[in-house]
Amino acid sequence: MKYVIGNWKSNQNLTESLIWIDGIHALKPKFPADIAIILCLPFTDIAAFNHKIADLNIPIITGAQDVSHLAPGKHTGEITANMLGELVSYCIVGHSERRRDFNETSQMVAEKAKLLLENSITPIVCLDLPYLDEQIKELFQNNIDVSRCFFVYEPIAAIGTGHPLDPVEANHTTNQIGFLLDNVAPVLYGGSVTADNVKSFVDQSRIDGVLVGTDSLEPTLFAGIINSLI
């Protein structure tokens, strides 16, 4: 199985997300049976998005973009894994933007992953070389079953720049990640993925899919990525 994961980040309000679904439905991408399509949405969009894709029978799996590292309790404004458990199957944790903008640590990411797994949500753990070993070590130290997680190699220099990493170079690092994980979990690549280059990444021996940012926001571009993998 290969995976295409879209990450809308802080874009698309509820109305815009429903318009996006209409756009995808009109384009009728083929959604290959051997490729899982996951879309990680803002919290405010998830419930209505779930209802509409079910009504239109669109095979997209919903995910969240973050979760609190805290358990349910007196934490005003926090969105806990328990809250997300009825809404999503996947959740991104440790994205480089959250490390940069919110000072998230590898320990916090491990705590989030643990809570997600306790609520039957698959963590999508983002990694880059500066903290790759540290993050994986932190997961093992917290007794997290990494075989129940996804991992994404997302080099900061490639995110949103229009300059993706060379696929062979990316495969070298994803192979390293797989080795550290005893090759028990999917490892994806993220960073300026487009319809023109997606196949060159997915065809690599140790890249199990892609995390798509900018091009997941436009239905035509996202459908193009899906269709490129047929």
C-alpha atoms as an extended CHARMM CRD file, in Angstrom:
* protein
*
       230  EXT
         1         1  MET       CA              0.0000000000        0.0000000000        0.0000000000  PROA      1               0.0000000000
         2         2  LYS       CA              1.1430000000        3.5410000000       -0.8270000000  PROA      2               0.0000000000
         3         3  TYR       CA             -0.1150000000        6.7250000000        0.8210000000  PROA      3               0.0000000000
         4         4  VAL       CA             -0.8790000000       10.2640000000       -0.2880000000  PROA      4               0.0000000000
         5         5  ILE       CA             -1.4270000000       12.5340000000        2.6940000000  PROA      5               0.0000000000
         6         6  GLY       CA             -2.6130000000       16.1100000000        2.2190000000  PROA      6               0.0000000000
         7         7  ASN       CA             -1.9050000000       18.7480000000        4.8770000000  PROA      7               0.0000000000
         8         8  TRP       CA             -4.0020000000       21.9000000000        4.5860000000  PROA      8               0.0000000000
         9         9  LYS       CA             -2.2180000000       23.5960000000        7.5020000000  PROA      9               0.0000000000
        10        10  SER       CA             -4.0440000000       26.7960000000        8.6230000000  PROA      10              0.0000000000
        11        11  ASN       CA             -6.0470000000       27.1460000000        5.4230000000  PROA      11              0.0000000000
        12        12  GLN       CA             -9.6370000000       26.4810000000        4.3200000000  PROA      12              0.0000000000
        13        13  ASN       CA            -12.5460000000       27.5010000000        6.4980000000  PROA      13              0.0000000000
        14        14  LEU       CA            -15.6210000000       25.2740000000        6.6740000000  PROA      14              0.0000000000
        15        15  THR       CA            -17.2840000000       26.7330000000        3.5670000000  PROA      15              0.0000000000
        16        16  GLU       CA            -14.0540000000       26.4850000000        1.5800000000  PROA      16              0.0000000000
        17        17  SER       CA            -13.5250000000       22.8800000000        2.6270000000  PROA      17              0.0000000000
        18        18  LEU       CA            -16.9840000000       21.8800000000        1.3570000000  PROA      18              0.0000000000
        19        19  ILE       CA            -16.3390000000       23.6820000000       -1.9330000000  PROA      19              0.0000000000
        20        20  TRP       CA            -13.0620000000       21.7050000000       -2.1640000000  PROA      20              0.0000000000
        21        21  ILE       CA            -14.9920000000       18.4350000000       -1.8890000000  PROA      21              0.0000000000
        22        22  ASP       CA            -17.3400000000       19.5130000000       -4.6880000000  PROA      22              0.0000000000
        23        23  GLY       CA            -14.2720000000       20.2950000000       -6.7870000000  PROA      23              0.0000000000
        24        24  ILE       CA            -12.7050000000       16.8790000000       -6.2210000000  PROA      24              0.0000000000
        25        25  HSD       CA            -16.0400000000       15.1600000000       -6.8670000000  PROA      25              0.0000000000
        26        26  ALA       CA            -16.4080000000       16.9750000000      -10.1940000000  PROA      26              0.0000000000
        27        27  LEU       CA            -12.8640000000       16.0140000000      -11.2750000000  PROA      27              0.0000000000
        28        28  LYS       CA            -13.4870000000       12.3200000000      -10.5420000000  PROA      28              0.0000000000
        29        29  PRO       CA             -9.9050000000       11.1650000000       -9.8590000000  PROA      29              0.0000000000
        30        30  LYS       CA             -9.5860000000        7.3920000000      -10.0810000000  PROA      30              0.0000000000
        31        31  PHE       CA             -8.5140000000        6.7220000000       -6.4480000000  PROA      31              0.0000000000
        32        32  PRO       CA             -6.4340000000        3.5530000000       -7.0640000000  PROA      32              0.0000000000
        33        33  ALA       CA             -7.2340000000        0.6930000000       -4.6910000000  PROA      33              0.0000000000
        34        34  ASP       CA             -3.5820000000        0.3110000000       -3.6800000000  PROA      34              0.0000000000
        35        35  ILE       CA             -3.2040000000        3.9790000000       -2.6590000000  PROA      35              0.0000000000
        36        36  ALA       CA             -4.7760000000        5.3700000000        0.5240000000  PROA      36              0.0000000000
        37        37  ILE       CA             -5.7150000000        9.0590000000        0.3450000000  PROA      37              0.0000000000
        38        38  ILE       CA             -5.6070000000       10.8610000000        3.7050000000  PROA      38              0.0000000000
        39        39  LEU       CA             -6.4300000000       14.5360000000        4.1960000000  PROA      39              0.0000000000
        40        40  CYS       CA             -5.3880000000       16.3190000000        7.3920000000  PROA      40              0.0000000000
        41        41  LEU       CA             -7.7520000000       19.2080000000        8.0490000000  PROA      41              0.0000000000
        42        42  PRO       CA             -8.1930000000       22.1110000000       10.4710000000  PROA      42              0.0000000000
        43        43  PHE       CA            -10.1780000000       21.0180000000       13.5240000000  PROA      43              0.0000000000
        44        44  THR       CA            -13.1230000000       23.2230000000       12.5180000000  PROA      44              0.0000000000
        45        45  ASP       CA            -13.6140000000       21.4470000000        9.1750000000  PROA      45              0.0000000000
        46        46  ILE       CA            -13.4470000000       17.8020000000       10.1780000000  PROA      46              0.0000000000
        47        47  ALA       CA            -17.0020000000       16.8940000000       11.2240000000  PROA      47              0.0000000000
        48        48  ALA       CA            -18.8080000000       18.4790000000        8.2660000000  PROA      48              0.0000000000
        49        49  PHE       CA            -16.1250000000       17.2050000000        5.8710000000  PROA      49              0.0000000000
        50        50  ASN       CA            -16.6810000000       13.6450000000        7.1420000000  PROA      50              0.0000000000
        51        51  HSD       CA            -20.4230000000       13.8970000000        6.5240000000  PROA      51              0.0000000000
        52        52  LYS       CA            -20.0240000000       15.2300000000        2.9930000000  PROA      52              0.0000000000
        53        53  ILE       CA            -17.4340000000       12.7180000000        1.7850000000  PROA      53              0.0000000000
        54        54  ALA       CA            -19.6610000000        9.9590000000        3.1620000000  PROA      54              0.0000000000
        55        55  ASP       CA            -22.6810000000       11.3510000000        1.3090000000  PROA      55              0.0000000000
        56        56  LEU       CA            -20.7070000000       11.5420000000       -1.9550000000  PROA      56              0.0000000000
        57        57  ASN       CA            -18.9300000000        8.2100000000       -1.3540000000  PROA      57              0.0000000000
        58        58  ILE       CA            -15.4680000000        9.7530000000       -1.8320000000  PROA      58              0.0000000000
        59        59  PRO       CA            -12.7240000000        7.4020000000       -0.4960000000  PROA      59              0.0000000000
        60        60  ILE       CA            -10.7470000000        9.9910000000        1.4570000000  PROA      60              0.0000000000
        61        61  ILE       CA             -9.7210000000        9.2700000000        5.0450000000  PROA      61              0.0000000000
        62        62  THR       CA             -9.6580000000       12.2640000000        7.3690000000  PROA      62              0.0000000000
        63        63  GLY       CA             -6.8810000000       13.2300000000        9.7380000000  PROA      63              0.0000000000
        64        64  ALA       CA             -5.9970000000       16.0780000000       12.0670000000  PROA      64              0.0000000000
        65        65  GLN       CA             -2.9070000000       18.2880000000       11.9430000000  PROA      65              0.0000000000
        66        66  ASP       CA             -2.0650000000       18.2870000000       15.6280000000  PROA      66              0.0000000000
        67        67  VAL       CA             -3.2930000000       17.2080000000       19.0530000000  PROA      67              0.0000000000
        68        68  SER       CA             -2.7100000000       18.2440000000       22.6460000000  PROA      68              0.0000000000
        69        69  HSD       CA              0.0690000000       16.5100000000       24.5670000000  PROA      69              0.0000000000
        70        70  LEU       CA             -2.2760000000       16.6000000000       27.5840000000  PROA      70              0.0000000000
        71        71  ALA       CA             -4.9790000000       14.1940000000       28.6800000000  PROA      71              0.0000000000
        72        72  PRO       CA             -8.5850000000       15.4350000000       29.0830000000  PROA      72              0.0000000000
        73        73  GLY       CA             -8.9700000000       17.8770000000       31.9410000000  PROA      73              0.0000000000
        74        74  LYS       CA             -8.7420000000       21.5430000000       32.8740000000  PROA      74              0.0000000000
        75        75  HSD       CA             -6.7990000000       22.6840000000       29.8150000000  PROA      75              0.0000000000
        76        76  THR       CA             -8.8590000000       25.4520000000       28.2240000000  PROA      76              0.0000000000
        77        77  GLY       CA             -8.6730000000       25.4630000000       24.4440000000  PROA      77              0.0000000000
        78        78  GLU       CA             -6.7730000000       22.1930000000       24.0520000000  PROA      78              0.0000000000
        79        79  ILE       CA             -7.9800000000       19.5640000000       21.5690000000  PROA      79              0.0000000000
        80        80  THR       CA             -7.2830000000       16.1560000000       23.0730000000  PROA      80              0.0000000000
        81        81  ALA       CA             -6.8370000000       12.7680000000       21.4310000000  PROA      81              0.0000000000
        82        82  ASN       CA            -10.0270000000       11.6560000000       23.1690000000  PROA      82              0.0000000000
        83        83  MET       CA            -11.9370000000       14.4210000000       21.3350000000  PROA      83              0.0000000000
        84        84  LEU       CA            -10.4510000000       13.4450000000       17.9870000000  PROA      84              0.0000000000
        85        85  GLY       CA            -11.0880000000        9.7390000000       18.4530000000  PROA      85              0.0000000000
        86        86  GLU       CA            -14.6200000000        9.9680000000       17.0260000000  PROA      86              0.0000000000
        87        87  LEU       CA            -13.5770000000       12.1340000000       14.0850000000  PROA      87              0.0000000000
        88        88  VAL       CA            -10.2810000000       11.0240000000       12.5240000000  PROA      88              0.0000000000
        89        89  SER       CA             -8.1190000000        7.9870000000       11.8910000000  PROA      89              0.0000000000
        90        90  TYR       CA             -4.7790000000        9.8110000000       11.5840000000  PROA      90              0.0000000000
        91        91  CYS       CA             -3.0440000000       12.8310000000       13.1050000000  PROA      91              0.0000000000
        92        92  ILE       CA              0.1700000000       14.6520000000       12.2080000000  PROA      92              0.0000000000
        93        93  VAL       CA              2.5550000000       15.2440000000       15.1020000000  PROA      93              0.0000000000
        94        94  GLY       CA              5.9270000000       16.9810000000       15.2650000000  PROA      94              0.0000000000
        95        95  HSD       CA              5.6560000000       18.9510000000       12.0460000000  PROA      95              0.0000000000
        96        96  SER       CA              8.7160000000       21.1760000000       11.6310000000  PROA      96              0.0000000000
        97        97  GLU       CA              6.5260000000       24.2790000000       11.6510000000  PROA      97              0.0000000000
        98        98  ARG       CA              5.2860000000       23.4310000000       15.1300000000  PROA      98              0.0000000000
        99        99  ARG       CA              8.8180000000       22.8100000000       16.3350000000  PROA      99              0.0000000000
       100       100  ARG       CA              9.8400000000       26.1850000000       14.9050000000  PROA      100             0.0000000000
       101       101  ASP       CA              6.8160000000       28.3020000000       15.8430000000  PROA      101             0.0000000000
       102       102  PHE       CA              5.6850000000       26.6520000000       19.0900000000  PROA      102             0.0000000000
       103       103  ASN       CA              8.9390000000       25.2240000000       20.4400000000  PROA      103             0.0000000000
       104       104  GLU       CA              7.6680000000       21.6650000000       20.4370000000  PROA      104             0.0000000000
       105       105  THR       CA             10.1740000000       19.1100000000       21.6650000000  PROA      105             0.0000000000
       106       106  SER       CA             10.7160000000       15.4590000000       20.8260000000  PROA      106             0.0000000000
       107       107  GLN       CA              9.3490000000       14.5810000000       24.2720000000  PROA      107             0.0000000000
       108       108  MET       CA              6.1000000000       16.4740000000       23.5680000000  PROA      108             0.0000000000
       109       109  VAL       CA              5.7650000000       14.7230000000       20.2200000000  PROA      109             0.0000000000
       110       110  ALA       CA              6.2200000000       11.3470000000       21.9060000000  PROA      110             0.0000000000
       111       111  GLU       CA              3.5560000000       12.2390000000       24.4810000000  PROA      111             0.0000000000
       112       112  LYS       CA              1.1570000000       13.1660000000       21.6840000000  PROA      112             0.0000000000
       113       113  ALA       CA              1.8540000000        9.9400000000       19.8080000000  PROA      113             0.0000000000
       114       114  LYS       CA              1.1900000000        7.9040000000       22.9390000000  PROA      114             0.0000000000
       115       115  LEU       CA             -2.1670000000        9.5840000000       23.5680000000  PROA      115             0.0000000000
       116       116  LEU       CA             -3.1990000000        9.1600000000       19.9320000000  PROA      116             0.0000000000
       117       117  LEU       CA             -2.4660000000        5.4390000000       19.9810000000  PROA      117             0.0000000000
       118       118  GLU       CA             -4.4450000000        5.0840000000       23.2060000000  PROA      118             0.0000000000
       119       119  ASN       CA             -7.3950000000        6.5300000000       21.2880000000  PROA      119             0.0000000000
       120       120  SER       CA             -6.9270000000        4.3500000000       18.1810000000  PROA      120             0.0000000000
       121       121  ILE       CA             -5.5630000000        7.1770000000       16.0290000000  PROA      121             0.0000000000
       122       122  THR       CA             -2.4610000000        6.5890000000       13.9050000000  PROA      122             0.0000000000
       123       123  PRO       CA              0.2490000000        9.1930000000       14.5630000000  PROA      123             0.0000000000
       124       124  ILE       CA              1.9900000000       10.5930000000       11.4840000000  PROA      124             0.0000000000
       125       125  VAL       CA              5.3710000000       11.4970000000       12.9950000000  PROA      125             0.0000000000
       126       126  CYS       CA              7.3870000000       14.1070000000       11.0670000000  PROA      126             0.0000000000
       127       127  LEU       CA             11.1830000000       13.8900000000       11.0650000000  PROA      127             0.0000000000
       128       128  ASP       CA             14.1650000000       15.8320000000        9.7680000000  PROA      128             0.0000000000
       129       129  LEU       CA             17.8470000000       15.0500000000       10.0630000000  PROA      129             0.0000000000
       130       130  PRO       CA             18.6960000000       17.4310000000       12.9420000000  PROA      130             0.0000000000
       131       131  TYR       CA             16.3590000000       15.5860000000       15.3280000000  PROA      131             0.0000000000
       132       132  LEU       CA             15.7300000000       12.2790000000       13.5570000000  PROA      132             0.0000000000
       133       133  ASP       CA             17.6730000000       10.0180000000       15.9440000000  PROA      133             0.0000000000
       134       134  GLU       CA             16.5250000000       11.9530000000       19.0060000000  PROA      134             0.0000000000
       135       135  GLN       CA             12.8470000000       11.6630000000       18.0880000000  PROA      135             0.0000000000
       136       136  ILE       CA             12.9260000000        7.9560000000       17.3350000000  PROA      136             0.0000000000
       137       137  LYS       CA             14.8580000000        7.3110000000       20.5660000000  PROA      137             0.0000000000
       138       138  GLU       CA             12.2280000000        9.2980000000       22.4850000000  PROA      138             0.0000000000
       139       139  LEU       CA              9.4460000000        7.1490000000       21.0360000000  PROA      139             0.0000000000
       140       140  PHE       CA             11.1770000000        3.9550000000       22.1270000000  PROA      140             0.0000000000
       141       141  GLN       CA             11.8910000000        5.3770000000       25.5970000000  PROA      141             0.0000000000
       142       142  ASN       CA              8.1580000000        6.0910000000       25.9670000000  PROA      142             0.0000000000
       143       143  ASN       CA              7.3480000000        2.4760000000       25.0160000000  PROA      143             0.0000000000
       144       144  ILE       CA              5.4810000000        3.5550000000       21.8930000000  PROA      144             0.0000000000
       145       145  ASP       CA              4.6740000000        0.8110000000       19.4030000000  PROA      145             0.0000000000
       146       146  VAL       CA              6.2530000000        2.3450000000       16.3030000000  PROA      146             0.0000000000
       147       147  SER       CA              4.6880000000       -0.3280000000       14.1100000000  PROA      147             0.0000000000
       148       148  ARG       CA              1.3740000000        1.4810000000       14.6830000000  PROA      148             0.0000000000
       149       149  CYS       CA              2.7750000000        4.8320000000       13.5060000000  PROA      149             0.0000000000
       150       150  PHE       CA              3.5520000000        6.4640000000       10.1610000000  PROA      150             0.0000000000
       151       151  PHE       CA              6.7320000000        8.4700000000        9.6480000000  PROA      151             0.0000000000
       152       152  VAL       CA              7.4810000000       11.3090000000        7.2300000000  PROA      152             0.0000000000
       153       153  TYR       CA             10.8930000000       12.5910000000        6.2680000000  PROA      153             0.0000000000
       154       154  GLU       CA             10.3360000000       16.2910000000        5.6140000000  PROA      154             0.0000000000
       155       155  PRO       CA             13.5450000000       18.2500000000        5.0190000000  PROA      155             0.0000000000
       156       156  ILE       CA             12.9020000000       21.8510000000        6.0610000000  PROA      156             0.0000000000
       157       157  ALA       CA             14.7190000000       23.2130000000        3.0120000000  PROA      157             0.0000000000
       158       158  ALA       CA             12.1740000000       21.5430000000        0.7240000000  PROA      158             0.0000000000
       159       159  ILE       CA              8.9090000000       22.4640000000        2.4870000000  PROA      159             0.0000000000
       160       160  GLY       CA              6.9360000000       25.0360000000        0.5100000000  PROA      160             0.0000000000
       161       161  THR       CA              9.9990000000       26.1560000000       -1.4500000000  PROA      161             0.0000000000
       162       162  GLY       CA              9.2400000000       24.5530000000       -4.7970000000  PROA      162             0.0000000000
       163       163  HSD       CA             12.5950000000       22.7870000000       -4.5430000000  PROA      163             0.0000000000
       164       164  PRO       CA             12.0390000000       19.1390000000       -3.5890000000  PROA      164             0.0000000000
       165       165  LEU       CA             14.8640000000       16.8980000000       -2.5050000000  PROA      165             0.0000000000
       166       166  ASP       CA             16.3920000000       14.5980000000       -5.0950000000  PROA      166             0.0000000000
       167       167  PRO       CA             14.3240000000       11.3700000000       -4.8720000000  PROA      167             0.0000000000
       168       168  VAL       CA             17.4050000000        9.1490000000       -4.5870000000  PROA      168             0.0000000000
       169       169  GLU       CA             18.7570000000       11.2900000000       -1.7440000000  PROA      169             0.0000000000
       170       170  ALA       CA             15.3470000000       11.2340000000       -0.0570000000  PROA      170             0.0000000000
       171       171  ASN       CA             15.2520000000        7.4490000000       -0.3830000000  PROA      171             0.0000000000
       172       172  HSD       CA             18.6390000000        7.2110000000        1.3260000000  PROA      172             0.0000000000
       173       173  THR       CA             17.2720000000        8.9880000000        4.4120000000  PROA      173             0.0000000000
       174       174  THR       CA             13.9370000000        7.1520000000        4.4470000000  PROA      174             0.0000000000
       175       175  ASN       CA             15.9080000000        3.9180000000        4.3130000000  PROA      175             0.0000000000
       176       176  GLN       CA             17.8860000000        5.1100000000        7.3420000000  PROA      176             0.0000000000
       177       177  ILE       CA             14.6280000000        5.8770000000        9.1640000000  PROA      177             0.0000000000
       178       178  GLY       CA             13.2610000000        2.4610000000        8.2600000000  PROA      178             0.0000000000
       179       179  PHE       CA             16.4060000000        0.8070000000        9.5960000000  PROA      179             0.0000000000
       180       180  LEU       CA             16.1080000000        2.6200000000       12.9370000000  PROA      180             0.0000000000
       181       181  LEU       CA             12.4740000000        1.4540000000       13.1360000000  PROA      181             0.0000000000
       182       182  ASP       CA             13.3350000000       -2.1720000000       12.2330000000  PROA      182             0.0000000000
       183       183  ASN       CA             11.3430000000       -1.5930000000        9.0220000000  PROA      183             0.0000000000
       184       184  VAL       CA              8.0090000000       -2.0810000000       10.7860000000  PROA      184             0.0000000000
       185       185  ALA       CA              6.2970000000        1.1840000000        9.7490000000  PROA      185             0.0000000000
       186       186  PRO       CA              5.5780000000        3.1380000000        6.5510000000  PROA      186             0.0000000000
       187       187  VAL       CA              8.0380000000        5.9580000000        5.8260000000  PROA      187             0.0000000000
       188       188  LEU       CA              6.9440000000        8.8040000000        3.5190000000  PROA      188             0.0000000000
       189       189  TYR       CA              8.5740000000       11.8840000000        2.0000000000  PROA      189             0.0000000000
       190       190  GLY       CA              7.2630000000       15.4460000000        2.2870000000  PROA      190             0.0000000000
       191       191  GLY       CA              8.4880000000       18.6610000000        0.6810000000  PROA      191             0.0000000000
       192       192  SER       CA              7.3150000000       20.4160000000       -2.5250000000  PROA      192             0.0000000000
       193       193  VAL       CA              5.5500000000       17.3380000000       -3.8950000000  PROA      193             0.0000000000
       194       194  THR       CA              3.6650000000       17.9210000000       -7.1640000000  PROA      194             0.0000000000
       195       195  ALA       CA              1.9680000000       15.8830000000       -9.8820000000  PROA      195             0.0000000000
       196       196  ASP       CA              5.1660000000       16.1790000000      -11.9280000000  PROA      196             0.0000000000
       197       197  ASN       CA              7.4750000000       14.6520000000       -9.3220000000  PROA      197             0.0000000000
       198       198  VAL       CA              5.2930000000       12.4660000000       -7.0980000000  PROA      198             0.0000000000
       199       199  LYS       CA              5.9250000000        9.2410000000       -9.0260000000  PROA      199             0.0000000000
       200       200  SER       CA              9.6990000000        9.7190000000       -8.8450000000  PROA      200             0.0000000000
       201       201  PHE       CA              9.4000000000        9.6230000000       -5.0470000000  PROA      201             0.0000000000
       202       202  VAL       CA              6.8320000000        6.8490000000       -4.7070000000  PROA      202             0.0000000000
       203       203  ASP       CA              8.8070000000        4.6210000000       -7.1000000000  PROA      203             0.0000000000
       204       204  GLN       CA             11.8010000000        4.6460000000       -4.7420000000  PROA      204             0.0000000000
       205       205  SER       CA             12.4220000000        1.4200000000       -2.8500000000  PROA      205             0.0000000000
       206       206  ARG       CA             11.8830000000        2.8270000000        0.6650000000  PROA      206             0.0000000000
       207       207  ILE       CA              9.4140000000        5.6650000000        0.1600000000  PROA      207             0.0000000000
       208       208  ASP       CA              5.8960000000        4.4890000000        0.9460000000  PROA      208             0.0000000000
       209       209  GLY       CA              4.1030000000        7.6620000000       -0.0570000000  PROA      209             0.0000000000
       210       210  VAL       CA              4.1090000000       11.4380000000        0.1820000000  PROA      210             0.0000000000
       211       211  LEU       CA              2.9520000000       14.2660000000        2.4240000000  PROA      211             0.0000000000
       212       212  VAL       CA              1.5980000000       17.0970000000        0.2750000000  PROA      212             0.0000000000
       213       213  GLY       CA              1.1800000000       20.6650000000        1.5110000000  PROA      213             0.0000000000
       214       214  THR       CA              0.5080000000       23.4550000000       -0.9920000000  PROA      214             0.0000000000
       215       215  ASP       CA             -0.7880000000       21.2550000000       -3.8010000000  PROA      215             0.0000000000
       216       216  SER       CA             -3.3730000000       19.6230000000       -1.5340000000  PROA      216             0.0000000000
       217       217  LEU       CA             -5.2740000000       22.9310000000       -1.2700000000  PROA      217             0.0000000000
       218       218  GLU       CA             -6.3280000000       23.0600000000       -4.9150000000  PROA      218             0.0000000000
       219       219  PRO       CA             -8.5870000000       20.1790000000       -6.0730000000  PROA      219             0.0000000000
       220       220  THR       CA             -7.1410000000       20.1790000000       -9.5900000000  PROA      220             0.0000000000
       221       221  LEU       CA             -3.5660000000       19.8930000000       -8.3190000000  PROA      221             0.0000000000
       222       222  PHE       CA             -4.4020000000       17.2530000000       -5.7210000000  PROA      222             0.0000000000
       223       223  ALA       CA             -6.3750000000       15.1990000000       -8.2360000000  PROA      223             0.0000000000
       224       224  GLY       CA             -3.3930000000       15.4940000000      -10.5730000000  PROA      224             0.0000000000
       225       225  ILE       CA             -1.1260000000       13.9630000000       -7.9310000000  PROA      225             0.0000000000
       226       226  ILE       CA             -3.5220000000       11.0590000000       -7.4340000000  PROA      226             0.0000000000
       227       227  ASN       CA             -3.8990000000       10.4800000000      -11.1690000000  PROA      227             0.0000000000
       228       228  SER       CA             -0.0930000000       10.5670000000      -11.6250000000  PROA      228             0.0000000000
       229       229  LEU       CA              0.1670000000        7.3950000000       -9.5400000000  PROA      229             0.0000000000
       230       230  ILE       CA             -2.2110000000        5.2870000000      -11.6110000000  PROA      230             0.0000000000
